[in-house]
Amino acid sequence: MRDFLPEDVRRRQYVIGVIADVYQKYAFEPLETPAVENLETLQGKYGEEGDRLIFKILKRGEGAETGQADLALRYDVTVPLARVVAEYRAKLPKFFKRYQIQPVWRADRPQKGRFREFFQCDVDAIGSTSMTVEAEILAAAADVLQKLGFNDFKIVVNHRKLLNAVLNAAGIPAELHGAALVAMDKVDKIGVDGVKKEFAERGLAPDAADKLAKTLGTIQGVAALDGLSLNEEGQQAIRELKELFALSAHTSAGPHLELDAYLARGLSYYTGPIFEIRVADLAGSLGGGGRYDDLIGMFSGEKIPATGISLGLERILVVMAERNMFPASVVSTPADVMVVQWFANRADLYLAFATELRNAGLRVELYPESPAEDGKKVGDKQFKYASARGIPLVAVIGGDELANGTVAIKNMKTGEQKSVPRADVVKWLNS
């Protein structure tokens, strides 16, 4: 859980702004939920490993001495969304499309790009089983990454029903499916041999593990799905995957889509297509998600289809910083121009001028202190301050400028100074 200094916050606000802008272009609406949920709302939704990472809140006041927990910090924004849909279904549209950008908390082990408090940037669509929904969600995620400057990302896709069918075909009993999926989800970290070893540690018979690994190894691309002999659940998954790839060919996500038969996604609520976004130089993913048609029903008692994807803000920021992907205006300076106080005790003049520039849409820093005497040590103090702050331009109204109706503008990078008529200064600065 970290503090964010001004430059950090500017970077975060820039990325969040891009994400929200793209999501809104796809007609997703904003939603916010509380940081705290009832513990029973969260428990049992994320699988064994997920439940262990929930930050529980001990009972307060009467009953606190028991050391029991009844509340918890939000683990993700998907389960709270499911609760909201169940609670407000009558007020929501038939096809509810929402985006949510809020912090979540996990009692995890911090590492590069992984924190105990972090933001999720989710986009979800409720109410439809059509693969068009998945295609649009993946397109929105691809648009975000491209607008941020990524071009080497991959969106890897799989299907939970395909995995279940392959597990059944390998002779792995249903009670061990969860353990197998958890092991498979680590393939990008421990490799295929590591997954086989973990299969054995989790009680999978060696011949079943070998058969499973062999089947998964043959699935290289969507075309390879036709050669699989699977049950009806598996055949449905194949049809949906082929449709998703065909639809995505008409969107920005198409060129980045790949099938990964080992992709499992650790959360237990997924029921259909699942996805993960990867870049070459990052262990882990930039985001992920999938279809979860049964989750809302845990709260409402009725089956309501849903699918979504979450972008990991923290990891996106880490990669963008390492690759120097931020626009210079985002990271370099808090202001476009600094107004110098040249005259002693004439703060009113400079406040009025700064207000004029701000009303024209410029970011303006007004040096807060006037000199002891007119113009005294302005160069020593105020110009050095602007340079240290990385402010590119300094505006000066001294004696000559006041008499001539001009403003002196100094470029802090080149040292060049230009005299601009006061009436034209806003236009000149904006250009």
C-alpha positions as CSV (number, residue, x, y, z in Angstrom):
1,M,0.0,0.0,0.0
2,R,1.8,3.1,-1.2
3,D,1.8,6.9,-1.2
4,F,1.7,8.6,-4.6
5,L,3.6,11.8,-5.1
6,P,2.4,14.4,-7.7
7,E,4.3,12.9,-10.7
8,D,2.9,9.4,-9.8
9,V,-0.6,10.8,-9.6
10,R,-0.3,12.6,-12.9
11,R,0.7,9.3,-14.6
12,R,-2.2,7.4,-12.9
13,Q,-4.7,10.1,-13.9
14,Y,-3.5,10.0,-17.4
15,V,-3.9,6.3,-17.8
16,I,-7.3,6.2,-16.0
17,G,-8.5,9.0,-18.2
18,V,-7.6,7.1,-21.4
19,I,-9.3,3.9,-20.0
20,A,-12.5,5.7,-19.0
21,D,-12.6,7.6,-22.4
22,V,-12.4,4.3,-24.4
23,Y,-14.9,2.5,-22.2
24,Q,-17.4,5.3,-22.7
25,K,-17.0,5.1,-26.4
26,Y,-18.3,1.6,-26.2
27,A,-21.3,2.9,-24.1
28,F,-20.2,1.5,-20.8
29,E,-21.6,3.4,-17.8
30,P,-19.6,4.2,-14.6
31,L,-20.3,2.3,-11.3
32,E,-18.8,2.6,-7.8
33,T,-19.2,0.3,-4.9
34,P,-18.1,0.5,-1.2
35,A,-14.5,-0.5,-0.2
36,V,-16.1,-2.8,2.4
37,E,-18.4,-5.7,1.7
38,N,-20.0,-8.3,4.0
39,L,-17.5,-11.2,4.4
40,E,-20.1,-13.7,3.3
41,T,-20.5,-11.7,0.1
42,L,-16.9,-12.4,-0.9
43,Q,-16.1,-15.8,0.6
44,G,-16.5,-18.8,-1.6
45,K,-16.4,-16.8,-4.9
46,Y,-12.7,-16.9,-5.7
47,G,-11.6,-20.4,-5.0
48,E,-9.3,-21.7,-2.3
49,E,-6.3,-19.5,-3.0
50,G,-8.4,-16.4,-3.5
51,D,-10.3,-16.8,-0.2
52,R,-6.9,-16.9,1.6
53,L,-6.0,-13.4,0.3
54,I,-9.2,-11.6,1.5
55,F,-8.4,-8.8,4.0
56,K,-10.9,-9.5,6.8
57,I,-12.1,-6.9,9.2
58,L,-12.6,-7.9,12.8
59,K,-15.9,-7.3,14.5
60,R,-16.1,-3.9,16.2
61,G,-17.8,-2.8,19.5
62,E,-19.9,-5.5,21.1
63,G,-18.6,-8.9,20.1
64,A,-15.1,-7.6,19.2
65,E,-13.5,-9.7,21.9
66,T,-14.3,-12.9,19.9
67,G,-11.7,-12.1,17.2
68,Q,-14.1,-13.0,14.5
69,A,-14.6,-11.1,11.2
70,D,-17.8,-10.1,9.6
71,L,-16.7,-7.6,7.0
72,A,-13.8,-7.5,4.4
73,L,-12.1,-5.1,2.1
74,R,-13.2,-5.5,-1.5
75,Y,-11.1,-8.2,-3.2
76,D,-12.2,-7.4,-6.8
77,V,-15.0,-5.4,-8.4
78,T,-16.6,-8.3,-10.1
79,V,-18.3,-9.9,-7.1
80,P,-19.6,-6.4,-5.9
81,L,-21.0,-5.9,-9.4
82,A,-22.8,-9.2,-9.1
83,R,-24.3,-8.1,-5.8
84,V,-25.4,-4.8,-7.3
85,V,-27.0,-6.4,-10.3
86,A,-28.9,-8.8,-8.1
87,E,-30.0,-6.0,-5.8
88,Y,-31.0,-3.4,-8.4
89,R,-32.0,-5.6,-11.3
90,A,-35.4,-3.9,-11.8
91,K,-33.7,-0.4,-12.1
92,L,-31.0,-1.6,-14.6
93,P,-31.4,-2.0,-18.4
94,K,-31.8,-5.4,-19.9
95,F,-28.2,-5.3,-21.2
96,F,-26.3,-3.5,-18.5
97,K,-22.8,-2.4,-19.5
98,R,-20.6,-0.9,-16.8
99,Y,-17.1,0.1,-16.2
100,Q,-15.6,0.5,-12.7
101,I,-12.2,2.0,-11.8
102,Q,-11.6,1.6,-8.0
103,P,-9.0,0.2,-5.6
104,V,-9.1,-3.4,-4.3
105,W,-7.1,-5.1,-1.6
106,R,-5.4,-8.5,-1.3
107,A,-3.3,-9.9,1.5
108,D,-0.7,-10.9,-1.1
109,R,3.1,-11.0,-1.2
110,P,4.2,-7.8,-2.8
111,Q,6.5,-8.1,-5.9
112,K,7.2,-6.2,-9.1
113,G,3.9,-4.8,-10.3
114,R,2.0,-6.6,-7.6
115,F,0.7,-4.8,-4.5
116,R,-1.7,-5.2,-1.6
117,E,-3.7,-2.2,-2.6
118,F,-4.2,-1.6,-6.3
119,F,-6.7,-0.3,-8.8
120,Q,-8.8,-2.5,-11.1
121,C,-10.2,-1.0,-14.3
122,D,-13.1,-3.3,-15.1
123,V,-15.5,-3.4,-18.0
124,D,-18.4,-5.9,-17.9
125,A,-21.6,-6.6,-19.8
126,I,-24.6,-8.2,-18.1
127,G,-27.6,-9.9,-19.7
128,S,-26.3,-11.6,-22.9
129,T,-24.7,-14.9,-23.9
130,S,-23.7,-13.7,-27.3
131,M,-20.0,-13.9,-28.3
132,T,-20.5,-10.4,-29.7
133,V,-20.2,-9.2,-26.1
134,E,-16.8,-10.9,-25.6
135,A,-15.7,-9.5,-29.0
136,E,-16.6,-5.9,-27.9
137,I,-15.0,-6.2,-24.5
138,L,-11.7,-7.5,-26.0
139,A,-11.8,-4.7,-28.6
140,A,-12.3,-2.1,-25.9
141,A,-9.3,-3.5,-24.0
142,A,-7.2,-3.5,-27.2
143,D,-8.2,0.1,-27.9
144,V,-7.1,1.2,-24.5
145,L,-3.7,-0.4,-24.8
146,Q,-3.1,0.9,-28.3
147,K,-4.1,4.4,-27.2
148,L,-1.6,4.2,-24.4
149,G,1.1,3.2,-26.9
150,F,1.3,-0.6,-26.6
151,N,1.6,-2.5,-29.8
152,D,3.3,-5.8,-28.8
153,F,0.6,-7.2,-26.5
154,K,-1.1,-10.5,-26.8
155,I,-4.7,-11.4,-25.8
156,V,-4.6,-15.1,-25.0
157,V,-7.9,-16.8,-24.9
158,N,-9.3,-20.2,-23.6
159,H,-12.6,-21.6,-22.5
160,R,-13.4,-23.1,-19.1
161,K,-15.8,-25.6,-20.6
162,L,-13.1,-26.7,-23.0
163,L,-10.8,-27.2,-20.0
164,N,-13.4,-29.2,-18.2
165,A,-14.0,-31.4,-21.2
166,V,-10.3,-32.0,-21.7
167,L,-9.9,-32.9,-18.0
168,N,-12.8,-35.4,-18.2
169,A,-11.3,-36.9,-21.3
170,A,-8.0,-37.4,-19.5
171,G,-9.8,-39.3,-16.8
172,I,-9.3,-36.7,-14.0
173,P,-12.1,-36.9,-11.5
174,A,-14.3,-33.8,-11.0
175,E,-13.1,-33.3,-7.5
176,L,-9.6,-32.7,-8.7
177,H,-10.6,-30.3,-11.6
178,G,-10.0,-27.3,-9.3
179,A,-6.5,-28.4,-8.3
180,A,-5.6,-29.2,-11.9
181,L,-6.8,-25.7,-13.1
182,V,-4.8,-24.0,-10.3
183,A,-1.7,-25.8,-11.5
184,M,-2.3,-25.1,-15.1
185,D,-2.7,-21.4,-14.5
186,K,0.9,-21.3,-13.4
187,V,2.3,-22.5,-16.7
188,D,3.7,-19.1,-17.6
189,K,5.7,-19.1,-14.4
190,I,6.8,-22.7,-13.9
191,G,6.6,-24.1,-17.5
192,V,4.9,-27.3,-18.7
193,D,7.3,-29.6,-16.7
194,G,6.6,-27.6,-13.6
195,V,2.8,-28.0,-14.1
196,K,3.3,-31.8,-14.5
197,K,5.2,-31.8,-11.2
198,E,2.5,-29.8,-9.5
199,F,-0.2,-32.2,-10.9
200,A,1.6,-35.0,-9.1
201,E,1.8,-33.0,-5.9
202,R,-1.9,-32.3,-6.1
203,G,-2.8,-36.0,-6.4
204,L,-3.3,-36.4,-10.1
205,A,-2.4,-39.9,-11.4
206,P,0.7,-39.8,-13.5
207,D,-0.9,-41.4,-16.6
208,A,-3.9,-38.9,-16.4
209,A,-1.4,-36.0,-16.0
210,D,0.6,-37.2,-19.1
211,K,-2.6,-37.6,-21.2
212,L,-3.8,-34.2,-20.2
213,A,-0.4,-32.5,-21.0
214,K,-0.3,-34.4,-24.4
215,T,-3.8,-33.2,-25.3
216,L,-3.1,-29.6,-24.3
217,G,0.1,-29.7,-26.3
218,T,-1.7,-30.6,-29.5
219,I,-3.9,-27.5,-29.3
220,Q,-1.9,-25.0,-31.3
221,G,-4.3,-22.5,-32.7
222,V,-8.0,-22.4,-33.3
223,A,-7.8,-24.8,-36.3
224,A,-6.4,-27.5,-33.9
225,L,-9.7,-27.6,-32.0
226,D,-11.4,-29.5,-34.8
227,G,-9.3,-32.5,-34.1
228,L,-10.4,-32.9,-30.5
229,S,-12.8,-35.7,-29.5
230,L,-14.7,-34.2,-26.6
231,N,-18.1,-34.3,-24.9
232,E,-20.9,-31.9,-25.8
233,E,-19.7,-29.3,-23.3
234,G,-16.3,-29.4,-25.0
235,Q,-17.9,-29.1,-28.5
236,Q,-19.9,-26.0,-27.3
237,A,-16.7,-24.4,-26.1
238,I,-15.1,-25.1,-29.5
239,R,-18.0,-23.5,-31.3
240,E,-17.9,-20.4,-29.1
241,L,-14.1,-20.0,-29.4
242,K,-14.3,-20.2,-33.2
243,E,-17.1,-17.7,-33.3
244,L,-15.2,-15.3,-30.9
245,F,-12.0,-15.4,-33.1
246,A,-14.2,-14.9,-36.3
247,L,-15.9,-11.9,-34.8
248,S,-12.7,-10.4,-33.4
249,A,-11.2,-10.4,-36.9
250,H,-13.4,-7.3,-37.5
251,T,-12.1,-5.4,-34.4
252,S,-8.9,-4.0,-33.1
253,A,-8.4,-7.1,-30.9
254,G,-8.2,-9.5,-33.8
255,P,-4.5,-9.2,-34.7
256,H,-3.6,-9.7,-31.0
257,L,-5.7,-12.8,-30.3
258,E,-4.1,-16.2,-29.6
259,L,-5.5,-19.5,-28.2
260,D,-3.6,-20.8,-25.1
261,A,-4.9,-24.2,-24.1
262,Y,-3.1,-23.9,-20.7
263,L,-4.8,-20.7,-19.7
264,A,-7.1,-21.4,-16.8
265,R,-7.5,-18.2,-14.7
266,G,-7.4,-19.0,-11.0
267,L,-10.8,-17.6,-10.0
268,S,-13.5,-20.3,-9.7
269,Y,-16.5,-18.3,-10.9
270,Y,-15.6,-18.4,-14.6
271,T,-17.9,-20.5,-16.8
272,G,-17.0,-19.7,-20.4
273,P,-14.4,-17.9,-22.5
274,I,-11.5,-16.6,-20.4
275,F,-8.8,-14.1,-21.4
276,E,-5.5,-12.7,-20.3
277,I,-3.4,-9.8,-21.7
278,R,0.4,-10.3,-21.8
279,V,3.4,-8.3,-22.9
280,A,6.8,-9.9,-23.4
281,D,8.8,-8.2,-20.6
282,L,6.4,-8.6,-17.8
283,A,6.0,-11.7,-15.6
284,G,2.2,-12.0,-15.2
285,S,-0.4,-10.2,-17.1
286,L,-1.7,-6.6,-17.8
287,G,-5.2,-7.8,-17.4
288,G,-7.6,-10.7,-17.6
289,G,-11.2,-11.8,-17.3
290,G,-13.9,-14.1,-18.7
291,R,-17.5,-15.1,-18.7
292,Y,-19.2,-15.8,-15.3
293,D,-22.8,-16.8,-16.0
294,D,-23.5,-18.3,-12.6
295,L,-22.0,-15.6,-10.2
296,I,-25.0,-13.2,-10.1
297,G,-27.3,-16.1,-9.5
298,M,-25.5,-16.8,-6.2
299,F,-27.1,-13.5,-5.0
300,S,-30.3,-13.3,-7.0
301,G,-31.3,-17.0,-7.5
302,E,-31.8,-16.5,-11.2
303,K,-29.3,-17.2,-14.0
304,I,-28.0,-14.0,-15.4
305,P,-25.2,-14.2,-18.0
306,A,-22.2,-11.9,-17.6
307,T,-18.7,-11.4,-18.9
308,G,-15.9,-8.9,-18.4
309,I,-12.3,-8.0,-18.4
310,S,-10.1,-6.1,-15.9
311,L,-7.0,-4.1,-16.8
312,G,-4.3,-3.9,-14.1
313,L,-3.5,-0.2,-13.7
314,E,-0.4,-0.8,-11.6
315,R,1.2,-3.2,-14.0
316,I,0.4,-0.9,-17.0
317,L,2.1,1.9,-15.1
318,V,5.2,-0.2,-14.4
319,V,5.6,-1.2,-18.0
320,M,4.9,2.3,-19.3
321,A,7.5,3.8,-16.9
322,E,10.1,1.3,-17.9
323,R,9.5,1.9,-21.6
324,N,9.3,5.7,-21.3
325,M,5.8,5.7,-22.8
326,F,4.3,8.7,-21.0
327,P,3.8,11.9,-22.9
328,A,6.3,14.6,-21.7
329,S,3.5,16.8,-20.6
330,V,2.3,14.1,-18.2
331,V,5.5,13.6,-16.3
332,S,7.6,16.7,-16.7
333,T,5.7,19.6,-15.2
334,P,2.7,20.7,-13.2
335,A,2.2,23.9,-15.2
336,D,2.5,25.3,-18.8
337,V,3.7,28.7,-17.6
338,M,4.8,30.4,-14.4
339,V,3.9,34.0,-13.7
340,V,6.7,35.9,-12.0
341,Q,6.1,38.5,-9.3
342,W,8.4,41.4,-10.4
343,F,7.0,44.2,-8.4
344,A,7.0,44.3,-4.6
345,N,3.5,44.2,-3.1
346,R,1.7,43.9,-6.4
347,A,0.3,40.4,-6.0
348,D,-3.1,41.8,-7.2
349,L,-1.6,42.5,-10.7
350,Y,-0.1,39.0,-11.0
351,L,-3.2,37.2,-9.6
352,A,-5.3,38.9,-12.2
353,F,-2.9,38.0,-15.0
354,A,-2.7,34.3,-13.7
355,T,-6.5,34.2,-13.6
356,E,-6.7,35.4,-17.2
357,L,-4.4,32.7,-18.4
358,R,-6.2,30.0,-16.4
359,N,-9.5,31.1,-17.8
360,A,-8.0,30.5,-21.3
361,G,-7.3,26.8,-20.4
362,L,-3.6,27.1,-19.4
363,R,-2.1,25.5,-16.3
364,V,-0.5,28.3,-14.5
365,E,1.8,28.5,-11.4
366,L,2.0,31.9,-9.7
367,Y,5.2,32.4,-7.7
368,P,3.7,33.0,-4.2
369,E,6.2,35.6,-2.9
370,S,7.0,39.1,-4.2
371,P,10.5,40.4,-4.0
372,A,11.6,42.8,-1.2
373,E,12.2,45.4,-3.9
374,D,10.9,45.7,-7.5
375,G,12.7,43.1,-9.6
376,K,15.3,42.3,-6.8
377,K,16.7,38.7,-7.1
378,V,13.9,37.7,-9.4
379,G,16.4,35.9,-11.7
380,D,18.1,34.2,-8.8
381,K,15.0,32.9,-7.1
382,Q,12.0,32.8,-9.3
383,F,13.6,31.7,-12.6
384,K,15.6,29.0,-10.8
385,Y,12.4,27.8,-9.1
386,A,10.6,27.5,-12.5
387,S,13.6,25.6,-13.9
388,A,13.7,23.2,-10.9
389,R,9.9,22.5,-11.4
390,G,10.4,21.8,-15.1
391,I,8.0,24.6,-16.1
392,P,8.8,25.4,-19.7
393,L,7.8,29.1,-19.9
394,V,8.0,32.0,-17.6
395,A,5.8,35.2,-18.0
396,V,7.2,38.5,-16.7
397,I,5.4,41.8,-16.4
398,G,8.1,44.3,-15.2
399,G,8.3,48.0,-15.6
400,D,9.0,48.1,-19.3
401,E,6.2,45.6,-20.0
402,L,3.7,47.4,-17.9
403,A,4.5,50.7,-19.8
404,N,4.4,49.1,-23.2
405,G,1.4,46.8,-22.7
406,T,3.5,43.7,-23.3
407,V,4.5,40.4,-21.5
408,A,8.0,39.0,-21.6
409,I,8.0,35.2,-22.2
410,K,11.1,33.3,-21.4
411,N,11.7,29.8,-22.7
412,M,13.4,28.0,-19.8
413,K,15.0,25.3,-22.1
414,T,16.5,27.6,-24.7
415,G,16.9,30.8,-22.7
416,E,15.2,32.7,-25.5
417,Q,13.0,35.6,-24.4
418,K,10.2,37.1,-26.5
419,S,8.1,40.2,-26.0
420,V,4.4,39.6,-26.7
421,P,1.6,42.2,-26.7
422,R,-0.6,41.7,-23.7
423,A,-3.7,41.3,-25.9
424,D,-2.1,38.4,-27.8
425,V,-0.4,36.6,-25.0
426,V,-3.1,34.0,-24.4
427,K,-3.2,33.1,-28.1
428,W,0.6,33.0,-28.3
429,L,0.9,30.7,-25.2
430,N,-1.8,28.4,-26.5
431,S,0.0,28.0,-29.8
